[in-house]
Amino acid sequence: MKGISKIAKVVTKVVEIFHWVAVALMAVATVCSMAAPSWVGYFVGLDAKECCGANLSIYGFEINAAVVDGKVDMTAFLMFGIGAILILVLMAMIFRNLYLIIKKSDGSTPFQADNARMFREIGIFSIAVPVVGLIMSIITRIVLGVESTEVSNNFSGLVIGIVVLCITEFFIHGIELEKDVDGLL
């Protein structure tokens, strides 16, 4: 079991770091979309065609942005960038909490108040991902217009978040039972 715990710690930490790097890169690309749109327009539009647009997607939040003269519409990219940064931060926090739960539970009981709190945060962050996507979709449609951009969302994070919040209640009950047992000894 120790080997699995070590592997899980390494994997969750690596995935968390990748998400923080992605946040930084997306922030740079988003700022560049405002400051130097030609740099981003050609890079993002490499595989995009004027007939079909460029499909920008992250964790279920998708924007199909218009392509004109081989460049992606920078307003659409800016809206996507803002949503992507928020979503990537939430995902990084999910993996951070997973890492801390595994680290804190290594060699001791997982039924700890901090673990229950972190599980609850994971559930909240999981629910927040599709909510951020929905809010950014609404804002994007208002800014760009309904006809010019196709926006879609995936709400599977909502279900996962609800499941994690339910599991959190079991952890809280486990903490209470463990306190009762320790009180009897």
RODO-2510 file (C-alpha; in nm, 4 decimals, decimal comma):
residues 185
     n   res          X          Y          Z
     1     m     0,0000     0,0000     0,0000
     2     k     0,2951     0,2313     0,0664
     3     g     0,4070     0,2063    -0,2982
     4     i     0,0655     0,3113    -0,4249
     5     s     0,0628     0,6041    -0,1823
     6     k     0,4040     0,7210    -0,3050
     7     i     0,2968     0,6911    -0,6688
     8     a    -0,0279     0,8754    -0,5961
     9     k     0,1610     1,1559    -0,4204
    10     v     0,4006     1,1958    -0,7130
    11     v     0,1253     1,1849    -0,9764
    12     t    -0,1007     1,4329    -0,7987
    13     k     0,1889     1,6748    -0,7391
    14     v     0,3061     1,6512    -1,1031
    15     v    -0,0479     1,7072    -1,2336
    16     e    -0,0909     2,0032    -0,9953
    17     i     0,2349     2,1585    -1,1209
    18     f     0,1287     2,1055    -1,4842
    19     h    -0,1956     2,2897    -1,4097
    20     w    -0,0108     2,5839    -1,2505
    21     v     0,2207     2,5993    -1,5542
    22     a    -0,0864     2,5919    -1,7798
    23     v    -0,2353     2,8799    -1,5774
    24     a     0,0796     3,0850    -1,6324
    25     l     0,0948     3,0050    -2,0049
    26     m    -0,2735     3,0798    -2,0534
    27     a    -0,2336     3,4090    -1,8673
    28     v     0,0559     3,5045    -2,0978
    29     a    -0,1461     3,4065    -2,4064
    30     t    -0,4486     3,6007    -2,2804
    31     v    -0,2421     3,9133    -2,2143
    32     c    -0,0793     3,8732    -2,5569
    33     s    -0,4247     3,8510    -2,7161
    34     m    -0,4821     4,2064    -2,5959
    35     a    -0,1281     4,3493    -2,6302
    36     a    -0,0032     4,1725    -2,9436
    37     p    -0,2927     3,9912    -3,1120
    38     s    -0,0905     3,9013    -3,4214
    39     w     0,1377     3,6776    -3,2139
    40     v    -0,1515     3,4742    -3,0795
    41     g    -0,3772     3,4925    -3,3852
    42     y    -0,1497     3,2942    -3,6127
    43     f    -0,0367     3,0493    -3,3440
    44     v    -0,3870     2,9533    -3,2312
    45     g    -0,5218     2,9530    -3,5858
    46     l    -0,2663     2,7044    -3,7237
    47     d    -0,5167     2,4221    -3,7624
    48     a    -0,8226     2,6461    -3,7923
    49     k    -1,0018     2,7076    -4,1174
    50     e    -1,2145     3,0077    -4,2043
    51     c    -1,5072     2,7810    -4,2890
    52     c    -1,5085     2,5979    -3,9570
    53     g    -1,3411     2,8296    -3,7040
    54     a    -1,1032     2,7408    -3,4230
    55     n    -1,2243     2,5130    -3,1478
    56     l    -1,0902     2,6328    -2,8118
    57     s    -1,1644     2,3829    -2,5364
    58     i    -1,0711     2,3086    -2,1755
    59     y    -1,2487     2,0806    -1,9255
    60     g    -1,5827     2,0974    -2,1042
    61     f    -1,5803     2,4736    -2,1704
    62     e    -1,5661     2,5224    -2,5472
    63     i    -1,5707     2,8207    -2,7772
    64     n    -1,5728     2,7818    -3,1535
    65     a    -1,4156     3,1141    -3,2535
    66     a    -1,4349     3,2705    -3,5978
    67     v    -1,1207     3,2700    -3,8145
    68     v    -1,0605     3,5644    -4,0481
    69     d    -0,7516     3,5867    -4,2724
    70     g    -0,6002     3,2885    -4,0909
    71     k    -0,6314     3,4554    -3,7494
    72     v    -0,8600     3,3679    -3,4630
    73     d    -1,0998     3,6364    -3,3368
    74     m    -0,9045     3,7805    -3,0435
    75     t    -1,2129     3,8864    -2,8483
    76     a    -1,3280     3,5238    -2,8475
    77     f    -0,9784     3,4134    -2,7488
    78     l    -0,9735     3,6694    -2,4665
    79     m    -1,3055     3,5392    -2,3327
    80     f    -1,1795     3,1817    -2,3596
    81     g    -0,8538     3,2779    -2,1875
    82     i    -1,0307     3,4279    -1,8876
    83     g    -1,2497     3,1187    -1,8465
    84     a    -0,9556     2,8832    -1,9025
    85     i    -0,7443     3,0559    -1,6368
    86     l    -1,0235     3,0286    -1,3799
    87     i    -1,0908     2,6633    -1,4650
    88     l    -0,7207     2,5696    -1,4592
    89     v    -0,6790     2,7331    -1,1169
    90     l    -0,9738     2,5307    -0,9840
    91     m    -0,8281     2,2091    -1,1266
    92     a    -0,4846     2,2866    -0,9796
    93     m    -0,6490     2,3343    -0,6405
    94     i    -0,8272     1,9991    -0,6737
    95     f    -0,4973     1,8196    -0,7336
    96     r    -0,3281     2,0199    -0,4569
    97     n    -0,5926     1,9029    -0,2107
    98     l    -0,5634     1,5418    -0,3321
    99     y    -0,1875     1,5574    -0,2767
   100     l    -0,2320     1,7012     0,0739
   101     i    -0,4916     1,4373     0,1651
   102     i    -0,2611     1,1553     0,0554
   103     k     0,0384     1,3143     0,2299
   104     k    -0,1514     1,3814     0,5529
   105     s    -0,3033     1,0310     0,5623
   106     d     0,0280     0,8541     0,4986
   107     g     0,0853     0,6287     0,7984
   108     s    -0,2158     0,7559     0,9923
   109     t    -0,5912     0,7516     0,9760
   110     p    -0,7578     0,9319     0,6852
   111     f    -1,0394     1,0377     0,9193
   112     q    -0,9061     1,3827     1,0084
   113     a    -1,0844     1,7163     1,0152
   114     d    -0,8419     1,8655     0,7596
   115     n    -0,9058     1,5790     0,5181
   116     a    -1,2817     1,6285     0,5461
   117     r    -1,2358     2,0009     0,4784
   118     m    -1,0147     1,9306     0,1767
   119     f    -1,2628     1,6737     0,0416
   120     r    -1,5378     1,9339     0,0753
   121     e    -1,3206     2,1854    -0,1130
   122     i    -1,2601     1,9299    -0,3896
   123     g    -1,6362     1,8887    -0,4247
   124     i    -1,6901     2,2636    -0,4343
   125     f    -1,4088     2,3143    -0,6880
   126     s    -1,5483     2,0318    -0,9042
   127     i    -1,8901     2,1973    -0,9062
   128     a    -1,7332     2,5383    -0,9730
   129     v    -1,5622     2,4230    -1,2965
   130     p    -1,8845     2,3809    -1,5010
   131     v    -2,0391     2,6832    -1,3283
   132     v    -1,7454     2,9007    -1,4384
   133     g    -1,7848     2,7561    -1,7892
   134     l    -2,1555     2,8410    -1,7888
   135     i    -2,0972     3,1958    -1,6644
   136     m    -1,8206     3,2522    -1,9211
   137     s    -2,0495     3,1123    -2,1923
   138     i    -2,3192     3,3617    -2,1014
   139     i    -2,0710     3,6504    -2,0891
   140     t    -1,9173     3,5419    -2,4218
   141     r    -2,2586     3,5320    -2,5885
   142     i    -2,3372     3,8776    -2,4542
   143     v    -2,0021     4,0232    -2,5670
   144     l    -1,9731     3,8523    -2,9065
   145     g    -2,3342     3,7909    -2,9923
   146     v    -2,5202     3,4646    -3,0227
   147     e    -2,4687     3,4317    -3,3991
   148     s    -2,0931     3,4877    -3,4134
   149     t    -1,9649     3,2295    -3,1656
   150     e    -2,0657     2,8778    -3,0723
   151     v    -2,0239     2,8024    -2,7015
   152     s    -2,0841     2,4751    -2,5184
   153     n    -2,0361     2,3291    -2,1695
   154     n    -2,0041     1,9860    -2,0122
   155     f    -2,1624     1,9453    -1,6696
   156     s    -2,0027     1,6139    -1,5618
   157     g    -1,8010     1,8042    -1,2985
   158     l    -2,1289     1,8912    -1,1322
   159     v    -2,2111     1,5230    -1,0767
   160     i    -1,8577     1,4450    -0,9587
   161     g    -1,8711     1,7378    -0,7170
   162     i    -2,1995     1,6200    -0,5690
   163     v    -2,0582     1,2667    -0,5234
   164     v    -1,7467     1,4051    -0,3512
   165     l    -1,9604     1,6191    -0,1215
   166     c    -2,1603     1,3070    -0,0274
   167     i    -1,8378     1,1158     0,0440
   168     t    -1,7285     1,4081     0,2609
   169     e    -2,0277     1,3435     0,4855
   170     f    -1,9089     0,9838     0,5334
   171     f    -1,5656     1,1138     0,6302
   172     i    -1,7188     1,3517     0,8831
   173     h    -1,9170     1,0620     1,0291
   174     g    -1,5968     0,8526     1,0387
   175     i    -1,4202     1,1299     1,2297
   176     e    -1,7031     1,1368     1,4853
   177     l    -1,6959     0,7563     1,5231
   178     e    -1,3194     0,7575     1,5686
   179     k    -1,3486     1,0247     1,8416
   180     d    -1,6142     0,8132     2,0163
   181     v    -1,3961     0,5021     2,0016
   182     d    -1,0918     0,6936     2,1292
   183     g    -1,3046     0,8301     2,4138
   184     l    -1,4011     0,4765     2,5192
   185     l    -1,0414     0,3588     2,5399
***
